[in-house]
Amino acid sequence: MNDRRQGSLDRLIANLPKDIAPPGNLWPRVAARLSSKTRHAPPMALAAAIAMAAAGLASLFTWAVLQGPSVPRVIQTVAATTSFDEPRDPKYLLARDSAAETFRDRLALLDPDTRAKIESSLSVIQRAHEDIRKALAADPQSPVLEQLWESTWHDEFDLYDRVVQATQPAMTRI
């Protein structure tokens, strides 16, 4: 039974035309359809949504920690002497400044609505970072807060990287 089906399929394939000529010049219709549609950047919208969700979660967690019981005086003393500032390593500062500059240059290439959403997401991340830094000053022994604090650095750099990657095709067309 399989041999009959295979034979009939082979016969049908053999009867197909060898060449098919395309109908006329299709490019004008393709170009018209491409130019008529507005392009959206779903990866940017997704990146912005993820960044906002992460920053919101970090802020919520910070708020929950700050609402906990009061901090003992010993920890307050340790917190006063512990610094939770940005790293001062020159290599880190140079890399961060370079990434931020490239991000700002590429951000200017995006349409105003997308740019506003990304800037809003960056602001949320930076506020969450600062809120967590303050919470760490009050509770310097908290590994969760320390991890969240580092996570906001990563979120900021990830947002920079996503904008740079999303605008890369536009840069190669220029």
Secondary structure as the mmCIF struct_conf table of DSSP 4:
data_model
#
loop_
_struct_conf.conf_type_id
_struct_conf.id
_struct_conf.beg_label_comp_id
_struct_conf.beg_label_asym_id
_struct_conf.beg_label_seq_id
_struct_conf.end_label_comp_id
_struct_conf.end_label_asym_id
_struct_conf.end_label_seq_id
HELX_RH_AL_P HELX_RH_AL_P1 ASN A 2 ASN A 15
BEND BEND1 LEU A 16 LEU A 16
BEND BEND2 LYS A 18 LYS A 18
BEND BEND3 GLY A 24 GLY A 24
HELX_RH_AL_P HELX_RH_AL_P2 TRP A 27 SER A 36
BEND BEND4 LYS A 37 LYS A 37
HELX_LH_PP_P HELX_LH_PP_P1 THR A 38 ARG A 39
HELX_RH_AL_P HELX_RH_AL_P3 PRO A 42 LEU A 66
TURN_TY1_P TURN_TY1_P1 GLN A 67 GLN A 67
BEND BEND5 GLY A 68 PRO A 69
HELX_LH_PP_P HELX_LH_PP_P2 SER A 70 PRO A 72
HELX_RH_AL_P HELX_RH_AL_P4 ARG A 73 THR A 81
HELX_LH_PP_P HELX_LH_PP_P3 ASP A 85 PRO A 87
HELX_RH_AL_P HELX_RH_AL_P5 PRO A 90 LEU A 107
TURN_TY1_P TURN_TY1_P2 ALA A 108 LEU A 109
BEND BEND6 LEU A 110 LEU A 110
HELX_RH_AL_P HELX_RH_AL_P6 PRO A 112 ALA A 138
TURN_TY1_P TURN_TY1_P3 PRO A 140 GLN A 141
HELX_RH_AL_P HELX_RH_AL_P7 PRO A 143 ARG A 173
#
